[in-house]
Amino acid sequence: MDYAFLSNLSEIKIIHGKGTGVLRFGINKYLEKNKLVKEKRSGNDKEGGFGVTIVKI
């Protein structure tokens, strides 16, 4: 997150896979507490669906 912010990226994609959802859950908990995150959502079908989280910084 810090590297993306310092690189002036406005959006990043976190690929965590679908699996059991435990990793996605943990990542979303982290993102909820991160002050750099403006918005987050699951990817759409073309982006990878529930296997990807899109984060706006």
Predicted model as a PDB file, atoms N, CA, C, CB and O in Angstrom, pLDDT in the B-factor column:
MODEL        1                                                                  
ATOM      1  N   MET A   1       0.825  -1.184   0.000  1.00 88.00           N  
ATOM      2  CA  MET A   1       0.000   0.000   0.000  1.00 88.00           C  
ATOM      3  C   MET A   1       0.870   1.249   0.000  1.00 88.00           C  
ATOM      4  CB  MET A   1      -0.939  -0.002   1.201  1.00 88.00           C  
ATOM      5  O   MET A   1       0.628   2.174  -0.774  1.00 88.00           O  
ATOM      6  N   ASP A   2       1.870   1.280   0.854  1.00 90.00           N  
ATOM      7  CA  ASP A   2       2.732   2.462   0.919  1.00 90.00           C  
ATOM      8  C   ASP A   2       3.451   2.687  -0.408  1.00 90.00           C  
ATOM      9  CB  ASP A   2       3.754   2.317   2.057  1.00 90.00           C  
ATOM     10  O   ASP A   2       3.525   3.814  -0.898  1.00 90.00           O  
ATOM     11  N   TYR A   3       3.980   1.611  -0.987  1.00 93.00           N  
ATOM     12  CA  TYR A   3       4.683   1.723  -2.260  1.00 93.00           C  
ATOM     13  C   TYR A   3       3.740   2.226  -3.357  1.00 93.00           C  
ATOM     14  CB  TYR A   3       5.289   0.366  -2.656  1.00 93.00           C  
ATOM     15  O   TYR A   3       4.120   3.076  -4.163  1.00 93.00           O  
ATOM     16  N   ALA A   4       2.531   1.707  -3.385  1.00 93.00           N  
ATOM     17  CA  ALA A   4       1.552   2.139  -4.382  1.00 93.00           C  
ATOM     18  C   ALA A   4       1.218   3.613  -4.190  1.00 93.00           C  
ATOM     19  CB  ALA A   4       0.273   1.284  -4.296  1.00 93.00           C  
ATOM     20  O   ALA A   4       1.103   4.356  -5.165  1.00 93.00           O  
ATOM     21  N   PHE A   5       1.062   4.036  -2.948  1.00 92.00           N  
ATOM     22  CA  PHE A   5       0.753   5.436  -2.653  1.00 92.00           C  
ATOM     23  C   PHE A   5       1.912   6.340  -3.077  1.00 92.00           C  
ATOM     24  CB  PHE A   5       0.451   5.619  -1.148  1.00 92.00           C  
ATOM     25  O   PHE A   5       1.700   7.365  -3.725  1.00 92.00           O  
ATOM     26  N   LEU A   6       3.132   5.960  -2.711  1.00 94.00           N  
ATOM     27  CA  LEU A   6       4.308   6.760  -3.051  1.00 94.00           C  
ATOM     28  C   LEU A   6       4.567   6.783  -4.550  1.00 94.00           C  
ATOM     29  CB  LEU A   6       5.531   6.227  -2.328  1.00 94.00           C  
ATOM     30  O   LEU A   6       5.219   7.699  -5.051  1.00 94.00           O  
ATOM     31  N   SER A   7       4.068   5.790  -5.268  1.00 96.00           N  
ATOM     32  CA  SER A   7       4.210   5.729  -6.724  1.00 96.00           C  
ATOM     33  C   SER A   7       3.082   6.452  -7.438  1.00 96.00           C  
ATOM     34  CB  SER A   7       4.260   4.286  -7.184  1.00 96.00           C  
ATOM     35  O   SER A   7       2.994   6.416  -8.666  1.00 96.00           O  
ATOM     36  N   ASN A   8       2.226   7.104  -6.680  1.00 95.00           N  
ATOM     37  CA  ASN A   8       1.089   7.861  -7.216  1.00 95.00           C  
ATOM     38  C   ASN A   8       0.099   6.990  -7.981  1.00 95.00           C  
ATOM     39  CB  ASN A   8       1.587   8.960  -8.119  1.00 95.00           C  
ATOM     40  O   ASN A   8      -0.533   7.457  -8.928  1.00 95.00           O  
ATOM     41  N   LEU A   9      -0.038   5.737  -7.582  1.00 96.00           N  
ATOM     42  CA  LEU A   9      -1.053   4.881  -8.185  1.00 96.00           C  
ATOM     43  C   LEU A   9      -2.401   5.213  -7.558  1.00 96.00           C  
ATOM     44  CB  LEU A   9      -0.705   3.371  -7.997  1.00 96.00           C  
ATOM     45  O   LEU A   9      -2.490   5.456  -6.354  1.00 96.00           O  
ATOM     46  N   SER A  10      -3.430   5.222  -8.362  1.00 96.00           N  
ATOM     47  CA  SER A  10      -4.762   5.538  -7.837  1.00 96.00           C  
ATOM     48  C   SER A  10      -5.562   4.268  -7.539  1.00 96.00           C  
ATOM     49  CB  SER A  10      -5.530   6.418  -8.833  1.00 96.00           C  
ATOM     50  O   SER A  10      -6.561   4.307  -6.821  1.00 96.00           O  
ATOM     51  N   GLU A  11      -5.107   3.136  -8.105  1.00 97.00           N  
ATOM     52  CA  GLU A  11      -5.835   1.886  -7.927  1.00 97.00           C  
ATOM     53  C   GLU A  11      -4.861   0.726  -7.979  1.00 97.00           C  
ATOM     54  CB  GLU A  11      -6.934   1.723  -8.999  1.00 97.00           C  
ATOM     55  O   GLU A  11      -3.918   0.726  -8.770  1.00 97.00           O  
ATOM     56  N   ILE A  12      -5.098  -0.266  -7.124  1.00 97.00           N  
ATOM     57  CA  ILE A  12      -4.303  -1.495  -7.169  1.00 97.00           C  
ATOM     58  C   ILE A  12      -5.244  -2.691  -7.161  1.00 97.00           C  
ATOM     59  CB  ILE A  12      -3.304  -1.568  -5.971  1.00 97.00           C  
ATOM     60  O   ILE A  12      -6.392  -2.591  -6.727  1.00 97.00           O  
ATOM     61  N   LYS A  13      -4.746  -3.821  -7.645  1.00 97.00           N  
ATOM     62  CA  LYS A  13      -5.491  -5.074  -7.642  1.00 97.00           C  
ATOM     63  C   LYS A  13      -4.737  -6.056  -6.776  1.00 97.00           C  
ATOM     64  CB  LYS A  13      -5.692  -5.632  -9.086  1.00 97.00           C  
ATOM     65  O   LYS A  13      -3.557  -6.318  -7.009  1.00 97.00           O  
ATOM     66  N   ILE A  14      -5.404  -6.595  -5.785  1.00 97.00           N  
ATOM     67  CA  ILE A  14      -4.818  -7.605  -4.919  1.00 97.00           C  
ATOM     68  C   ILE A  14      -5.396  -8.950  -5.338  1.00 97.00           C  
ATOM     69  CB  ILE A  14      -5.098  -7.302  -3.402  1.00 97.00           C  
ATOM     70  O   ILE A  14      -6.600  -9.181  -5.228  1.00 97.00           O  
ATOM     71  N   ILE A  15      -4.528  -9.832  -5.818  1.00 96.00           N  
ATOM     72  CA  ILE A  15      -4.962 -11.161  -6.257  1.00 96.00           C  
ATOM     73  C   ILE A  15      -4.757 -12.126  -5.095  1.00 96.00           C  
ATOM     74  CB  ILE A  15      -4.174 -11.635  -7.536  1.00 96.00           C  
ATOM     75  O   ILE A  15      -3.624 -12.386  -4.692  1.00 96.00           O  
ATOM     76  N   HIS A  16      -5.848 -12.655  -4.562  1.00 96.00           N  
ATOM     77  CA  HIS A  16      -5.773 -13.552  -3.414  1.00 96.00           C  
ATOM     78  C   HIS A  16      -6.409 -14.902  -3.705  1.00 96.00           C  
ATOM     79  CB  HIS A  16      -6.442 -12.919  -2.212  1.00 96.00           C  
ATOM     80  O   HIS A  16      -6.323 -15.812  -2.881  1.00 96.00           O  
ATOM     81  N   GLY A  17      -7.030 -15.045  -4.836  1.00 95.00           N  
ATOM     82  CA  GLY A  17      -7.671 -16.306  -5.196  1.00 95.00           C  
ATOM     83  C   GLY A  17      -9.016 -16.475  -4.506  1.00 95.00           C  
ATOM     84  O   GLY A  17      -9.398 -15.679  -3.648  1.00 95.00           O  
ATOM     85  N   LYS A  18      -9.712 -17.508  -4.891  1.00 93.00           N  
ATOM     86  CA  LYS A  18     -11.051 -17.747  -4.345  1.00 93.00           C  
ATOM     87  C   LYS A  18     -10.994 -18.670  -3.134  1.00 93.00           C  
ATOM     88  CB  LYS A  18     -11.967 -18.347  -5.418  1.00 93.00           C  
ATOM     89  O   LYS A  18     -11.408 -18.271  -2.045  1.00 93.00           O  
ATOM     90  N   GLY A  19     -10.507 -19.853  -3.288  1.00 93.00           N  
ATOM     91  CA  GLY A  19     -10.316 -20.784  -2.178  1.00 93.00           C  
ATOM     92  C   GLY A  19     -11.451 -20.794  -1.166  1.00 93.00           C  
ATOM     93  O   GLY A  19     -12.625 -20.784  -1.536  1.00 93.00           O  
ATOM     94  N   THR A  20     -11.095 -20.813   0.113  1.00 94.00           N  
ATOM     95  CA  THR A  20     -12.094 -20.847   1.185  1.00 94.00           C  
ATOM     96  C   THR A  20     -12.552 -19.450   1.590  1.00 94.00           C  
ATOM     97  CB  THR A  20     -11.532 -21.570   2.397  1.00 94.00           C  
ATOM     98  O   THR A  20     -13.541 -19.311   2.311  1.00 94.00           O  
ATOM     99  N   GLY A  21     -11.845 -18.412   1.136  1.00 91.00           N  
ATOM    100  CA  GLY A  21     -12.219 -17.037   1.459  1.00 91.00           C  
ATOM    101  C   GLY A  21     -11.514 -16.475   2.679  1.00 91.00           C  
ATOM    102  O   GLY A  21     -11.709 -15.311   3.027  1.00 91.00           O  
ATOM    103  N   VAL A  22     -10.692 -17.295   3.335  1.00 95.00           N  
ATOM    104  CA  VAL A  22     -10.016 -16.836   4.553  1.00 95.00           C  
ATOM    105  C   VAL A  22      -9.033 -15.711   4.246  1.00 95.00           C  
ATOM    106  CB  VAL A  22      -9.282 -18.002   5.232  1.00 95.00           C  
ATOM    107  O   VAL A  22      -8.987 -14.719   4.974  1.00 95.00           O  
ATOM    108  N   LEU A  23      -8.250 -15.848   3.183  1.00 96.00           N  
ATOM    109  CA  LEU A  23      -7.286 -14.808   2.816  1.00 96.00           C  
ATOM    110  C   LEU A  23      -8.002 -13.525   2.412  1.00 96.00           C  
ATOM    111  CB  LEU A  23      -6.381 -15.291   1.671  1.00 96.00           C  
ATOM    112  O   LEU A  23      -7.593 -12.437   2.819  1.00 96.00           O  
ATOM    113  N   ARG A  24      -9.058 -13.638   1.623  1.00 95.00           N  
ATOM    114  CA  ARG A  24      -9.844 -12.464   1.213  1.00 95.00           C  
ATOM    115  C   ARG A  24     -10.391 -11.743   2.442  1.00 95.00           C  
ATOM    116  CB  ARG A  24     -11.008 -12.880   0.272  1.00 95.00           C  
ATOM    117  O   ARG A  24     -10.361 -10.514   2.511  1.00 95.00           O  
ATOM    118  N   PHE A  25     -10.888 -12.508   3.405  1.00 96.00           N  
ATOM    119  CA  PHE A  25     -11.429 -11.931   4.636  1.00 96.00           C  
ATOM    120  C   PHE A  25     -10.345 -11.150   5.382  1.00 96.00           C  
ATOM    121  CB  PHE A  25     -12.013 -13.038   5.541  1.00 96.00           C  
ATOM    122  O   PHE A  25     -10.579 -10.023   5.819  1.00 96.00           O  
ATOM    123  N   GLY A  26      -9.165 -11.748   5.527  1.00 97.00           N  
ATOM    124  CA  GLY A  26      -8.071 -11.084   6.227  1.00 97.00           C  
ATOM    125  C   GLY A  26      -7.606  -9.824   5.524  1.00 97.00           C  
ATOM    126  O   GLY A  26      -7.321  -8.816   6.170  1.00 97.00           O  
ATOM    127  N   ILE A  27      -7.528  -9.878   4.200  1.00 97.00           N  
ATOM    128  CA  ILE A  27      -7.124  -8.708   3.425  1.00 97.00           C  
ATOM    129  C   ILE A  27      -8.144  -7.595   3.585  1.00 97.00           C  
ATOM    130  CB  ILE A  27      -6.955  -9.069   1.940  1.00 97.00           C  
ATOM    131  O   ILE A  27      -7.775  -6.432   3.749  1.00 97.00           O  
ATOM    132  N   ASN A  28      -9.413  -7.938   3.540  1.00 96.00           N  
ATOM    133  CA  ASN A  28     -10.447  -6.912   3.687  1.00 96.00           C  
ATOM    134  C   ASN A  28     -10.435  -6.288   5.076  1.00 96.00           C  
ATOM    135  CB  ASN A  28     -11.816  -7.504   3.403  1.00 96.00           C  
ATOM    136  O   ASN A  28     -10.684  -5.089   5.208  1.00 96.00           O  
ATOM    137  N   LYS A  29     -10.156  -7.059   6.099  1.00 97.00           N  
ATOM    138  CA  LYS A  29     -10.033  -6.507   7.458  1.00 97.00           C  
ATOM    139  C   LYS A  29      -8.880  -5.510   7.519  1.00 97.00           C  
ATOM    140  CB  LYS A  29      -9.816  -7.642   8.497  1.00 97.00           C  
ATOM    141  O   LYS A  29      -9.012  -4.436   8.105  1.00 97.00           O  
ATOM    142  N   TYR A  30      -7.741  -5.872   6.905  1.00 97.00           N  
ATOM    143  CA  TYR A  30      -6.591  -4.971   6.860  1.00 97.00           C  
ATOM    144  C   TYR A  30      -6.944  -3.677   6.116  1.00 97.00           C  
ATOM    145  CB  TYR A  30      -5.389  -5.668   6.185  1.00 97.00           C  
ATOM    146  O   TYR A  30      -6.619  -2.582   6.573  1.00 97.00           O  
ATOM    147  N   LEU A  31      -7.609  -3.816   4.974  1.00 97.00           N  
ATOM    148  CA  LEU A  31      -7.941  -2.642   4.162  1.00 97.00           C  
ATOM    149  C   LEU A  31      -8.913  -1.713   4.879  1.00 97.00           C  
ATOM    150  CB  LEU A  31      -8.534  -3.076   2.829  1.00 97.00           C  
ATOM    151  O   LEU A  31      -8.845  -0.497   4.700  1.00 97.00           O  
ATOM    152  N   GLU A  32      -9.819  -2.266   5.690  1.00 96.00           N  
ATOM    153  CA  GLU A  32     -10.770  -1.440   6.429  1.00 96.00           C  
ATOM    154  C   GLU A  32     -10.061  -0.516   7.421  1.00 96.00           C  
ATOM    155  CB  GLU A  32     -11.772  -2.326   7.167  1.00 96.00           C  
ATOM    156  O   GLU A  32     -10.549   0.575   7.715  1.00 96.00           O  
ATOM    157  N   LYS A  33      -8.916  -0.953   7.932  1.00 96.00           N  
ATOM    158  CA  LYS A  33      -8.178  -0.166   8.928  1.00 96.00           C  
ATOM    159  C   LYS A  33      -7.135   0.747   8.302  1.00 96.00           C  
ATOM    160  CB  LYS A  33      -7.505  -1.087   9.918  1.00 96.00           C  
ATOM    161  O   LYS A  33      -6.625   1.644   8.972  1.00 96.00           O  
ATOM    162  N   ASN A  34      -6.807   0.537   7.026  1.00 96.00           N  
ATOM    163  CA  ASN A  34      -5.754   1.306   6.379  1.00 96.00           C  
ATOM    164  C   ASN A  34      -6.289   2.677   5.947  1.00 96.00           C  
ATOM    165  CB  ASN A  34      -5.190   0.535   5.163  1.00 96.00           C  
ATOM    166  O   ASN A  34      -7.284   2.766   5.227  1.00 96.00           O  
ATOM    167  N   LYS A  35      -5.629   3.725   6.390  1.00 94.00           N  
ATOM    168  CA  LYS A  35      -6.091   5.096   6.119  1.00 94.00           C  
ATOM    169  C   LYS A  35      -5.884   5.527   4.674  1.00 94.00           C  
ATOM    170  CB  LYS A  35      -5.380   6.064   7.028  1.00 94.00           C  
ATOM    171  O   LYS A  35      -6.478   6.514   4.238  1.00 94.00           O  
ATOM    172  N   LEU A  36      -5.056   4.810   3.925  1.00 95.00           N  
ATOM    173  CA  LEU A  36      -4.819   5.159   2.522  1.00 95.00           C  
ATOM    174  C   LEU A  36      -5.958   4.719   1.616  1.00 95.00           C  
ATOM    175  CB  LEU A  36      -3.526   4.539   2.044  1.00 95.00           C  
ATOM    176  O   LEU A  36      -6.092   5.225   0.502  1.00 95.00           O  
ATOM    177  N   VAL A  37      -6.776   3.789   2.075  1.00 97.00           N  
ATOM    178  CA  VAL A  37      -7.835   3.198   1.251  1.00 97.00           C  
ATOM    179  C   VAL A  37      -9.050   4.115   1.199  1.00 97.00           C  
ATOM    180  CB  VAL A  37      -8.239   1.815   1.796  1.00 97.00           C  
ATOM    181  O   VAL A  37      -9.655   4.440   2.221  1.00 97.00           O  
ATOM    182  N   LYS A  38      -9.392   4.526  -0.031  1.00 97.00           N  
ATOM    183  CA  LYS A  38     -10.594   5.342  -0.221  1.00 97.00           C  
ATOM    184  C   LYS A  38     -11.813   4.462  -0.479  1.00 97.00           C  
ATOM    185  CB  LYS A  38     -10.397   6.328  -1.386  1.00 97.00           C  
ATOM    186  O   LYS A  38     -12.927   4.768  -0.055  1.00 97.00           O  
ATOM    187  N   GLU A  39     -11.569   3.356  -1.191  1.00 97.00           N  
ATOM    188  CA  GLU A  39     -12.677   2.476  -1.590  1.00 97.00           C  
ATOM    189  C   GLU A  39     -12.102   1.101  -1.915  1.00 97.00           C  
ATOM    190  CB  GLU A  39     -13.463   3.063  -2.825  1.00 97.00           C  
ATOM    191  O   GLU A  39     -10.963   0.993  -2.369  1.00 97.00           O  
ATOM    192  N   LYS A  40     -12.883   0.057  -1.684  1.00 97.00           N  
ATOM    193  CA  LYS A  40     -12.483  -1.296  -2.055  1.00 97.00           C  
ATOM    194  C   LYS A  40     -13.704  -2.060  -2.532  1.00 97.00           C  
ATOM    195  CB  LYS A  40     -11.807  -2.025  -0.867  1.00 97.00           C  
ATOM    196  O   LYS A  40     -14.832  -1.796  -2.117  1.00 97.00           O  
ATOM    197  N   ARG A  41     -13.445  -3.027  -3.425  1.00 97.00           N  
ATOM    198  CA  ARG A  41     -14.536  -3.844  -3.947  1.00 97.00           C  
ATOM    199  C   ARG A  41     -13.962  -5.130  -4.520  1.00 97.00           C  
ATOM    200  CB  ARG A  41     -15.348  -3.075  -5.025  1.00 97.00           C  
ATOM    201  O   ARG A  41     -12.769  -5.207  -4.814  1.00 97.00           O  
ATOM    202  N   SER A  42     -14.801  -6.124  -4.675  1.00 96.00           N  
ATOM    203  CA  SER A  42     -14.401  -7.351  -5.365  1.00 96.00           C  
ATOM    204  C   SER A  42     -14.326  -7.071  -6.851  1.00 96.00           C  
ATOM    205  CB  SER A  42     -15.390  -8.515  -5.072  1.00 96.00           C  
ATOM    206  O   SER A  42     -15.032  -6.206  -7.370  1.00 96.00           O  
ATOM    207  N   GLY A  43     -13.467  -7.806  -7.527  1.00 96.00           N  
ATOM    208  CA  GLY A  43     -13.362  -7.643  -8.972  1.00 96.00           C  
ATOM    209  C   GLY A  43     -14.617  -8.120  -9.671  1.00 96.00           C  
ATOM    210  O   GLY A  43     -15.353  -8.958  -9.149  1.00 96.00           O  
ATOM    211  N   ASN A  44     -14.857  -7.582 -10.856  1.00 96.00           N  
ATOM    212  CA  ASN A  44     -15.984  -8.076 -11.648  1.00 96.00           C  
ATOM    213  C   ASN A  44     -15.530  -9.336 -12.393  1.00 96.00           C  
ATOM    214  CB  ASN A  44     -16.504  -6.977 -12.652  1.00 96.00           C  
ATOM    215  O   ASN A  44     -14.389  -9.767 -12.227  1.00 96.00           O  
ATOM    216  N   ASP A  45     -16.387  -9.919 -13.195  1.00 94.00           N  
ATOM    217  CA  ASP A  45     -16.068 -11.181 -13.875  1.00 94.00           C  
ATOM    218  C   ASP A  45     -14.820 -11.066 -14.754  1.00 94.00           C  
ATOM    219  CB  ASP A  45     -17.253 -11.628 -14.726  1.00 94.00           C  
ATOM    220  O   ASP A  45     -14.032 -12.010 -14.824  1.00 94.00           O  
ATOM    221  N   LYS A  46     -14.629  -9.938 -15.418  1.00 95.00           N  
ATOM    222  CA  LYS A  46     -13.475  -9.756 -16.293  1.00 95.00           C  
ATOM    223  C   LYS A  46     -12.193  -9.480 -15.508  1.00 95.00           C  
ATOM    224  CB  LYS A  46     -13.737  -8.620 -17.265  1.00 95.00           C  
ATOM    225  O   LYS A  46     -11.099  -9.644 -16.046  1.00 95.00           O  
ATOM    226  N   GLU A  47     -12.309  -9.065 -14.250  1.00 95.00           N  
ATOM    227  CA  GLU A  47     -11.144  -8.745 -13.422  1.00 95.00           C  
ATOM    228  C   GLU A  47     -10.694  -9.916 -12.552  1.00 95.00           C  
ATOM    229  CB  GLU A  47     -11.453  -7.557 -12.544  1.00 95.00           C  
ATOM    230  O   GLU A  47      -9.605  -9.877 -11.978  1.00 95.00           O  
ATOM    231  N   GLY A  48     -11.511 -10.943 -12.452  1.00 93.00           N  
ATOM    232  CA  GLY A  48     -11.160 -12.090 -11.627  1.00 93.00           C  
ATOM    233  C   GLY A  48     -12.184 -12.416 -10.566  1.00 93.00           C  
ATOM    234  O   GLY A  48     -11.972 -13.318  -9.755  1.00 93.00           O  
ATOM    235  N   GLY A  49     -13.288 -11.698 -10.557  1.00 94.00           N  
ATOM    236  CA  GLY A  49     -14.370 -11.978  -9.608  1.00 94.00           C  
ATOM    237  C   GLY A  49     -13.935 -11.894  -8.158  1.00 94.00           C  
ATOM    238  O   GLY A  49     -13.203 -10.983  -7.771  1.00 94.00           O  
ATOM    239  N   PHE A  50     -14.387 -12.850  -7.357  1.00 93.00           N  
ATOM    240  CA  PHE A  50     -14.085 -12.853  -5.922  1.00 93.00           C  
ATOM    241  C   PHE A  50     -12.642 -13.218  -5.612  1.00 93.00           C  
ATOM    242  CB  PHE A  50     -14.999 -13.808  -5.211  1.00 93.00           C  
ATOM    243  O   PHE A  50     -12.239 -13.209  -4.449  1.00 93.00           O  
ATOM    244  N   GLY A  51     -11.856 -13.541  -6.641  1.00 96.00           N  
ATOM    245  CA  GLY A  51     -10.453 -13.856  -6.446  1.00 96.00           C  
ATOM    246  C   GLY A  51      -9.554 -12.635  -6.443  1.00 96.00           C  
ATOM    247  O   GLY A  51      -8.342 -12.751  -6.264  1.00 96.00           O  
ATOM    248  N   VAL A  52     -10.150 -11.452  -6.644  1.00 97.00           N  
ATOM    249  CA  VAL A  52      -9.399 -10.206  -6.733  1.00 97.00           C  
ATOM    250  C   VAL A  52     -10.117  -9.125  -5.933  1.00 97.00           C  
ATOM    251  CB  VAL A  52      -9.221  -9.770  -8.210  1.00 97.00           C  
ATOM    252  O   VAL A  52     -11.346  -9.049  -5.941  1.00 97.00           O  
ATOM    253  N   THR A  53      -9.351  -8.299  -5.249  1.00 98.00           N  
ATOM    254  CA  THR A  53      -9.913  -7.118  -4.588  1.00 98.00           C  
ATOM    255  C   THR A  53      -9.311  -5.885  -5.242  1.00 98.00           C  
ATOM    256  CB  THR A  53      -9.632  -7.131  -3.042  1.00 98.00           C  
ATOM    257  O   THR A  53      -8.090  -5.760  -5.346  1.00 98.00           O  
ATOM    258  N   ILE A  54     -10.171  -4.976  -5.681  1.00 98.00           N  
ATOM    259  CA  ILE A  54      -9.752  -3.717  -6.298  1.00 98.00           C  
ATOM    260  C   ILE A  54      -9.770  -2.642  -5.210  1.00 98.00           C  
ATOM    261  CB  ILE A  54     -10.690  -3.324  -7.512  1.00 98.00           C  
ATOM    262  O   ILE A  54     -10.765  -2.478  -4.503  1.00 98.00           O  
ATOM    263  N   VAL A  55      -8.665  -1.915  -5.085  1.00 98.00           N  
ATOM    264  CA  VAL A  55      -8.525  -0.916  -4.036  1.00 98.00           C  
ATOM    265  C   VAL A  55      -8.207   0.430  -4.652  1.00 98.00           C  
ATOM    266  CB  VAL A  55      -7.435  -1.322  -3.031  1.00 98.00           C  
ATOM    267  O   VAL A  55      -7.257   0.553  -5.425  1.00 98.00           O  
ATOM    268  N   LYS A  56      -8.993   1.440  -4.318  1.00 97.00           N  
ATOM    269  CA  LYS A  56      -8.709   2.813  -4.740  1.00 97.00           C  
ATOM    270  C   LYS A  56      -7.975   3.512  -3.597  1.00 97.00           C  
ATOM    271  CB  LYS A  56     -10.030   3.584  -5.126  1.00 97.00           C  
ATOM    272  O   LYS A  56      -8.399   3.472  -2.442  1.00 97.00           O  
ATOM    273  N   ILE A  57      -6.866   4.151  -3.953  1.00 95.00           N  
ATOM    274  CA  ILE A  57      -6.017   4.813  -2.960  1.00 95.00           C  
ATOM    275  C   ILE A  57      -6.249   6.314  -3.013  1.00 95.00           C  
ATOM    276  CB  ILE A  57      -4.520   4.485  -3.199  1.00 95.00           C  
ATOM    277  O   ILE A  57      -5.631   7.062  -2.256  1.00 95.00           O  
TER     278      ILE A  57                                                      
ENDMDL                                                                          
END                                                                             
